[in-house]
Amino acid sequence: MTTFPQVSPLPRAAATLRALRIPNALLRVIERVSGFAAVLAFFIIVTIAIFWPWAAHLHSALVGPPEDNMNDFWNTWYAVSGKDQSHFFATRLLRFPEGTSLIYQSFAYPQVFAVWALSRFFGADLGTLVALQNLTLLASFPLAGVAAFYLVRHLTHSALGSLIGGFAFAFNPAHVAQALHHAGVSSIEFLPLFVLAYLLALDRQSKVWIAVAVVCLALGALSSWYYLFYGIYFLGFHILYERVRDHAWPRGWHVVAPAVCVLSTVVVLSPLIIPMVIAVRPSVYMPGGNIYVADVLAYVTFPPAHLLFGLTRGLYLRFTGDPWEATVYLGLVNLVVLGWGCLRTGVGRNSLMFYVVFGMLVFCILACGETLHVAGISTHVPLPDTALDKLPFFANVRTPARAIVFVYLFMSIGIGAAAAAILQPRRWTSTASILAVAALIAMDFYPTNLAATPVACAEGLSVLKADTERNFGVLNLPIGHIEENAYMLDQVCHRRPIVGGITTREMGTSLIYRLSLADLGKQREQLVQSHVKYILLHLSHDGLYNWNKELAPVAQFLMTYRTVYAGSDLVVLKVY
């Protein structure tokens, strides 16, 4: 089932190279490099075709609507030019004056490192950083497609089927939804490589392939810590699969390999994991295990970016959690193709389709969270995540719906296997049929309504840049999740510490928690004592910056503090 096929996507080119009498070893290298280049080029072209509306705004707007994408951009800016060289994981730029730890911050390390490296050549001005952020984010699509292609081809021996399976994995709706909001969660390209390397390690009893699997799992974890847990869950699933397939628990190398893989990955990541474990406190464990879940109906419900979302809008709004976290649509066309593949090839315990269906089922259950949800209502039927959420450190996996990435991974294998079965009778009708299937899958997964977040430095922020004093902070009002992300984006412009800001996990208390919101006299004393020199009042517009009822009216702020800038959307007040 897992023999690596000698299939080249460029058979004519390979024949030409053989005719030139090139040595066999070099010929194999050229064939593989040319095949890789062809597959990569294919998925790059598909990426451009799907996301072309963003092309004109790569330097001036972030991919996705205003939300955590601004936080991700702050992470990149911080790593490139905002950090303290001696204290990367501790900063006073956020939660001034006490500052905060960033050990749990959602740095997508491979993506951030890529931007840092590219900025050494292309510069680190605002427009360039925005473009690099967008391009490295979009790169996850062709890279994920290529990675899934090689995994699917390894299991199905079908180049065309692997292209279709690679597309189904790389451009799945959850990936698109996460790319609009979370750079780390959208970095799924390492997961197929991890699975491929692990399967090869099992088949060949290879320590080298185990090492490759460890590297891929570590890179996935460094993109999003969720993928460390999901990788471990996959290893557990594979042991369970072998137990069901062979009627006996695995022994020998099939037990040693997963143990070595987990332990080695933890050792590699220990410089980050150990400080995270030490920093664990009650505020780190946030709720969500029974909120950000995959609803049973969401698996077949058109998500917000789908062409037919209008048909399911009412149902979709009932799902718990954020819309992008609730996006787990598997694709009606995909499910039909998978059903046909199961009927055509069978689902016996030794079949590839059994592996696919079993894997999809296990990770669908994990994605459903602590209890089964149907149409937004908890059935109170307990699921395995109930126990997992009570384990130390594992409780940080507060968004179980993200396990859907492994459902798509198994599904891509099944799509590739079904495509290979369709192509088995070598007739023109088979080719026409698979091309029609590919077109339907592409239409079903084609995203629409791709929003973007404009990036521009407001004129009023120049007041902060012009101030020659160094050690002072800025208070932004009103207070809100999206607003605090926006204030972090503004910080890229003015580069002054802010009292608020959003971190992935709460790591301590600071001024923002004890600040008087209504008593401006007391508030002013607190701000002066903490060296907070300016207040930025952001006026409501575009559905954001709605004034908190807990705050004193804007008129009182204008009477209490001196106005140094007044614009249509921003007022800058000086505290002292």
CORTACOR-V638882 format. One record per residue. N is the residue number from 1. OMEGA is omega in degrees with one decimal (* if undefined). Layout:
n | omega
N | OMEGA
N | OMEGA
This chain:
n | omega
1 | -173.1
2 | 177.7
3 | -178.2
4 | -175.8
5 | 173.8
6 | -177.2
7 | 177.8
8 | 177.0
9 | -177.0
10 | -175.0
11 | -179.0
12 | 178.3
13 | -179.9
14 | 179.5
15 | 178.7
16 | 180.0
17 | 178.3
18 | -179.2
19 | 178.7
20 | 177.5
21 | 176.1
22 | 179.4
23 | -174.2
24 | -178.7
25 | 179.0
26 | 179.5
27 | 179.4
28 | 178.7
29 | -178.9
30 | 180.0
31 | -178.0
32 | 178.7
33 | -179.8
34 | 177.0
35 | 177.4
36 | -178.9
37 | -180.0
38 | 179.6
39 | 179.0
40 | 179.1
41 | 179.0
42 | -176.8
43 | 173.6
44 | 179.0
45 | 178.3
46 | 179.0
47 | 178.8
48 | -178.8
49 | -177.0
50 | -172.4
51 | -178.7
52 | 179.4
53 | 179.9
54 | -171.3
55 | -176.3
56 | -174.6
57 | -175.2
58 | -178.1
59 | -170.6
60 | -178.8
61 | 176.6
62 | 174.5
63 | 176.5
64 | 178.0
65 | -179.7
66 | 177.8
67 | -176.5
68 | 175.1
69 | 177.0
70 | 176.2
71 | 177.7
72 | 178.8
73 | 175.5
74 | 177.6
75 | -179.4
76 | 179.2
77 | -179.3
78 | -179.1
79 | -176.4
80 | -172.1
81 | -174.8
82 | -172.6
83 | 166.2
84 | -172.7
85 | -176.2
86 | -176.5
87 | -177.0
88 | -174.1
89 | 173.9
90 | -176.5
91 | 171.8
92 | 177.0
93 | 176.1
94 | 178.0
95 | 176.1
96 | 6.4
97 | -176.4
98 | -175.7
99 | -177.5
100 | 173.0
101 | 178.4
102 | -175.9
103 | 177.9
104 | -177.6
105 | -172.5
106 | 174.1
107 | 171.0
108 | -165.9
109 | 179.4
110 | -179.9
111 | 178.9
112 | 178.5
113 | 179.0
114 | 178.5
115 | 179.1
116 | -178.6
117 | -179.7
118 | -179.9
119 | 176.6
120 | -177.8
121 | -172.5
122 | 179.7
123 | -176.2
124 | 173.7
125 | -171.9
126 | -177.9
127 | 179.8
128 | 178.8
129 | 177.5
130 | -179.7
131 | 179.4
132 | 176.6
133 | -178.7
134 | -176.2
135 | 178.7
136 | 176.0
137 | -180.0
138 | 179.2
139 | 179.5
140 | -178.7
141 | 177.9
142 | 179.3
143 | 177.2
144 | 178.5
145 | 179.8
146 | -178.8
147 | 178.8
148 | 178.1
149 | -176.9
150 | 176.0
151 | -178.2
152 | 180.0
153 | 177.6
154 | -175.5
155 | -174.0
156 | -178.8
157 | -179.5
158 | -179.1
159 | -178.9
160 | 177.1
161 | 179.8
162 | 174.6
163 | 179.5
164 | 177.2
165 | 177.3
166 | 176.3
167 | -178.5
168 | 178.3
169 | -172.3
170 | -174.0
171 | 177.7
172 | -174.4
173 | 179.2
174 | 178.3
175 | 177.9
176 | -178.6
177 | -179.6
178 | 177.0
179 | 178.2
180 | -172.4
181 | -171.3
182 | -179.0
183 | -177.1
184 | -178.0
185 | -179.6
186 | -179.8
187 | -173.9
188 | -171.0
189 | -177.7
190 | -173.6
191 | 176.9
192 | 179.3
193 | 176.2
194 | -179.4
195 | 179.2
196 | -178.9
197 | -179.5
198 | 178.8
199 | 177.5
200 | 178.3
201 | 177.9
202 | -175.9
203 | -172.2
204 | -175.6
205 | -171.1
206 | 174.4
207 | 178.9
208 | -179.4
209 | 173.6
210 | 178.1
211 | 177.2
212 | 178.1
213 | 178.9
214 | 179.5
215 | -178.7
216 | 178.6
217 | 178.2
218 | 178.1
219 | 175.3
220 | 179.1
221 | 179.2
222 | 173.0
223 | 177.1
224 | -177.8
225 | 175.8
226 | -173.8
227 | 171.1
228 | 179.6
229 | -178.9
230 | 175.2
231 | 176.8
232 | 177.0
233 | 178.6
234 | 178.9
235 | 176.0
236 | 177.0
237 | -175.4
238 | 175.5
239 | 178.6
240 | 178.2
241 | 179.8
242 | 177.0
243 | -179.7
244 | -177.3
245 | -172.0
246 | -177.8
247 | 178.5
248 | 177.8
249 | -179.8
250 | -178.5
251 | 174.3
252 | -175.9
253 | -177.7
254 | 171.0
255 | -179.8
256 | -174.8
257 | 180.0
258 | 179.0
259 | 178.8
260 | -179.0
261 | -178.8
262 | -176.3
263 | -179.1
264 | 179.0
265 | 179.0
266 | 178.4
267 | 179.6
268 | -176.8
269 | -174.7
270 | 176.8
271 | 175.8
272 | -175.4
273 | -178.2
274 | 175.7
275 | 178.0
276 | 178.4
277 | 179.5
278 | -176.3
279 | -178.4
280 | 175.8
281 | -176.0
282 | -177.3
283 | -179.9
284 | -177.6
285 | -178.1
286 | 179.9
287 | 177.1
288 | -176.2
289 | 177.2
290 | 179.8
291 | -177.4
292 | -171.9
293 | 173.4
294 | 175.8
295 | -178.5
296 | -178.1
297 | -178.6
298 | 178.8
299 | -178.9
300 | -178.2
301 | -178.8
302 | -178.6
303 | -174.9
304 | -177.5
305 | -176.7
306 | 178.7
307 | -176.1
308 | -178.0
309 | -179.8
310 | -179.3
311 | -174.1
312 | -176.4
313 | -177.1
314 | 179.1
315 | -176.2
316 | -178.7
317 | 179.2
318 | -178.6
319 | -179.4
320 | 177.6
321 | -179.7
322 | -178.8
323 | -177.7
324 | 175.7
325 | -179.9
326 | -178.7
327 | 179.4
328 | -176.5
329 | -177.9
330 | -179.6
331 | -179.4
332 | 178.8
333 | 179.7
334 | -178.5
335 | 176.1
336 | 179.7
337 | 178.3
338 | 177.6
339 | 178.3
340 | -180.0
341 | 178.1
342 | 178.9
343 | -175.7
344 | -173.8
345 | -178.4
346 | -178.2
347 | 174.9
348 | -173.6
349 | -179.7
350 | -176.0
351 | 176.5
352 | -178.5
353 | 175.7
354 | 177.0
355 | -179.3
356 | -176.3
357 | 179.7
358 | 178.8
359 | 178.4
360 | -178.7
361 | -178.5
362 | -176.8
363 | 170.5
364 | 178.6
365 | 178.2
366 | -179.3
367 | -177.9
368 | 174.6
369 | -173.0
370 | 178.4
371 | -178.1
372 | 177.6
373 | 176.2
374 | -179.1
375 | 176.6
376 | -177.8
377 | 177.6
378 | 177.8
379 | -177.3
380 | 172.9
381 | -174.9
382 | 179.1
383 | -176.0
384 | -177.7
385 | 176.4
386 | 178.7
387 | -178.0
388 | -178.3
389 | 178.7
390 | 179.2
391 | 176.2
392 | 179.1
393 | 176.9
394 | -179.9
395 | 176.4
396 | 178.6
397 | -169.8
398 | -179.3
399 | -173.0
400 | -178.7
401 | -178.3
402 | 174.8
403 | 179.5
404 | -178.5
405 | 178.6
406 | 173.4
407 | 177.7
408 | -180.0
409 | 176.4
410 | -179.5
411 | 179.9
412 | 176.2
413 | 178.9
414 | 177.7
415 | 177.9
416 | 179.3
417 | 178.5
418 | 177.9
419 | 178.0
420 | 178.8
421 | 177.8
422 | -176.2
423 | -173.5
424 | 170.6
425 | -172.9
426 | 178.3
427 | 178.8
428 | 179.0
429 | 178.0
430 | 178.7
431 | 179.2
432 | -179.6
433 | -177.3
434 | 176.2
435 | 176.8
436 | 177.4
437 | 180.0
438 | 179.3
439 | 179.0
440 | 177.3
441 | 179.6
442 | 179.0
443 | -178.0
444 | -178.6
445 | -177.6
446 | -176.4
447 | 176.3
448 | 176.7
449 | -179.2
450 | -175.7
451 | 176.8
452 | -178.9
453 | 179.3
454 | 178.0
455 | 178.6
456 | -179.5
457 | 179.5
458 | -176.9
459 | -177.2
460 | -179.2
461 | 178.6
462 | 176.9
463 | -178.7
464 | -179.9
465 | -177.1
466 | -179.4
467 | -175.2
468 | 177.1
469 | -174.3
470 | -169.0
471 | 173.6
472 | -178.4
473 | -176.3
474 | 175.1
475 | 177.5
476 | 176.3
477 | 5.4
478 | -177.2
479 | 178.5
480 | -176.0
481 | -179.1
482 | -179.4
483 | -180.0
484 | 173.5
485 | 179.4
486 | 178.5
487 | 175.5
488 | 175.2
489 | 176.4
490 | -178.7
491 | 176.3
492 | 179.2
493 | -173.4
494 | 173.0
495 | 177.6
496 | 176.6
497 | 178.9
498 | -177.7
499 | -177.4
500 | -175.1
501 | -178.7
502 | 170.8
503 | -175.3
504 | 176.9
505 | 177.6
506 | -174.4
507 | 179.0
508 | 178.7
509 | 180.0
510 | -174.7
511 | -175.6
512 | -177.8
513 | -177.8
514 | -177.5
515 | 174.9
516 | -176.0
517 | -176.2
518 | 179.4
519 | -173.1
520 | 175.8
521 | 177.2
522 | 179.9
523 | -178.0
524 | 177.5
525 | 179.8
526 | -178.2
527 | 179.0
528 | -179.4
529 | -178.3
530 | 179.6
531 | 172.4
532 | -167.6
533 | -175.6
534 | 170.4
535 | 176.3
536 | 176.9
537 | -179.9
538 | -176.6
539 | -173.7
540 | 173.9
541 | 178.5
542 | 178.3
543 | -179.6
544 | 175.6
545 | 174.4
546 | -171.9
547 | 179.0
548 | 179.0
549 | 179.0
550 | -177.9
551 | 172.0
552 | 179.2
553 | -179.5
554 | -178.9
555 | 178.9
556 | 176.3
557 | -179.0
558 | 178.2
559 | -175.1
560 | -175.6
561 | -178.7
562 | 179.0
563 | 178.1
564 | 173.8
565 | 177.7
566 | 177.2
567 | -177.6
568 | -178.1
569 | -177.3
570 | 174.3
571 | 179.8
572 | 179.1
573 | 178.7
574 | -177.0
575 | 179.9
576 | *
